[in-house]
Amino acid sequence: MPHETLPPAPEATGSGHLPSTISDRPRIAALDVLRGFALCGILLANVKPIAHMLHTVRSTEPVVVAGPDDAWLGLGLFVDQRFFPIFSLLFGIGFSLLLSSAARKEPRPRVLLLRRLLALLALGLAHMFLLWRGDILTIYAVIGLLVLLPSTWLPRWAVAGLAAVLIVTPLIFGDNHVALVPGLFLLGSALTRYGVIDRIERSARVPAVLGLVFAAAAVPAVWLQVGTRGDDAHFNTWFALAGLLIAGVYVCALLLLLRTPLAPGLRKVFAPLGRMALTNYLSATLLVLLAARLIGGSPDGWSSARVLLISGAILALQWLVSALWLRRYRQGPLEWVWRWATWARRPPLRRAL
């Protein structure tokens, strides 16, 4: 959930302006890193589907789908449906962080959250109908309206219990990965409401233990996924389960690495992308379509090396733009518009000199 769900660090503002933060707390850098990392994986998984949209529109001949190359079969085990659980979890976390902050500033904080979800729905519909049918923002907004917003009236133990039910049930019945989104939203919300997110950067033992558990469980899940035909009734179950477990390994591994000397480098690489995730998610669609037009031909035949090259070039450009932009501005342009719609008044954009 390519989304600006967390506040920037507190900064002084002039009188008569909306505060530059949506929270009194400092920014949780680990969540920015996780969001930026997930954005990279989402783009890698989406390059071919987005490019195929352009090819389908332009082509007047039947599309011949080529089988994936051997390299992608291996790479796909670490990419396909492995990153959307991280985004979904982060969306639920950000939603509850915003509710907590808004409750201290607004008499009707749920109205603010309603505006935020409706604004996201508008962005998602525009993205879906104008650029790419695979847009996820619309799904996030609708599920947010139907699940997340009503859950704010529930006690946190009920949210946690409902999250477990909504995650396990799709796995049992073999539903597609989208059916996991409501449960992941609620899991992120429950983790926030229980104070886990406030302590996310303080412990190494918990992510280390959880990471080992996830990794041990992921091995048989991936083996079952690989050994099951796509038309088998159990394929979706193993695919989704493997995706959840590998996503858990990624999250735990990053949290551990952020407690090592590699932390400054990880923050420098991923945090700018994560802080402008909404802008980068939407602009990536335009950049992939541009690349597909320049390259030509059907993307079904693209090798994994070409997909990696396209993804790397787009991410390098987005990182450069994000890093330079955030030096002068508090947040990305679309994040700023989203916040404006959320708070119903224009927030400052430029940083104080």
Helices and strands as residue ranges (DSSP letters): H 29-58, H 70-76, H 84-103, H 109-130, H 137-143, I 144-148, H 149-151, H 156-173, G 177-180, H 181-193, G 197-199, H 205-226, H 235-257, H 263-275, H 277-295, G 299-301, H 304-328, H 333-343
